[in-house]
Structure formats: structure tokens, C-alpha cells
Amino acid sequence: MEAALDGTDDIGEGEMRAYEVAIGSVLVCRVAGELFAVENACSHADTPLSDGTLEGYLVTCPLHFAQFDVRDGLHQCAPAFTGIRSFAISQSGVLSVAENVPRPGPPEGPPLTR
């Protein structure tokens, strides 16, 4: 699926905006001059990440402060133990979504204790 997103040129450095597309809500962020697109829902509590904050490449959930890297959707800290889906987006705002893209799983290794 591809979708041309209107207004991505207006997303300033360090800003983010939610878009509704066929697969649901997608969060588009501009960091270091590049656009990044991720699922707009925390994998821990399904809270819209667009209500949170963006600092560098990390978007923080407003509910329990789980963090995700907008470059690849990987979670960075508890309480989330899985990442969020990331999507290809052109710098002109064309979003490309592969069908049935899973969320990134927990890291390999021993279970987390916190």
C-alpha cells in the first residue's frame, strides 16, 4: 500500500504529526532533516504516541514513558517489551506499507527482570 501524505513539508525539525491511513494511525516525524514513519500506538498500552514527546530519534509515550526509536520502531525501555512497526516514507511524503508487517519482538537474550 502507498499513500501520499499531505503537509509533510510543514513538519518542522523535531516535530511529529499523526496521519490516518488504511492500516490505521501513522506517526510521521522529522529528525536531522529526514522524515520517519512509525505506528502511532504504544506497544505497551496502545496510547497514541502523537500525544507524547519527540527528543532526537526517541518518541516517548505520554502514559508510562516507554520510548521507541523512530528510525526502526525498536523499544528503548520498559514498560514496553516489544517495538512498534516502522514504515518506509519518501522525503516527499509518500508512505509505503508492506502488508502484515509485524511489530519488532523483544531482544534476544535473558528475560528482562524489570
C-alpha positions, -999 to +999 in steps of 0.1 A: +000+000+000+012+035-008-003+068+005+007+103-004+005+123+029-004+159+026+015+186+046+047+167+054+067+197+041+052+216+070+066+192+097+094+211+112+126+197+127+119+178+159+081+178+152+057+150+146+022+146+132-003+118+131-020+107+098-049+083+093-042+058+065-058+024+055-038+005+081-046+029+110-028+058+126+008+065+115+032+090+132+055+110+109+085+127+125+112+149+111+147+144+127+180+156+113+162+167+082+147+133+074+111+120+076+105+088+096+071+070+100+061+046+127+029+031+142+011+057+162+004+034+192+025+024+221+031-014+221+025-014+259-007+005+264-020+013+229-018+050+237-013+075+208+024+083+206+015+116+189+003+128+224+039+122+237+072+139+230+100+136+205+135+141+215+162+133+190+152+099+174+132+089+205+094+092+208+081+089+244+047+075+253+027+100+274+012+073+296+040+053+311+070+068+293+080+039+271+104+050+244+107+040+207+133+048+181+116+064+151+142+050+127+133+014+132+105+012+158+126-006+184+117-001+220+143+015+242+130+009+277+103-007+298+074-009+303+073-017+266+090-050+257+082-050+220+087-023+194+063-006+171+061-010+133+082+014+112+074+022+076+092+035+046+085+071+038+100+092+010+112+127+017+082+140-004+058+123+020+049+091+001+043+063+027+049+027+017+035+000+039+041-037+033+012-060+042+012-077+076+044-061+089+048-074+125+059-054+154+096-059+163+099-086+190+118-085+223+156-086+221+174-119+222+190-129+255+178-134+291+144-121+301+142-086+315+137-085+352+120-051+355 
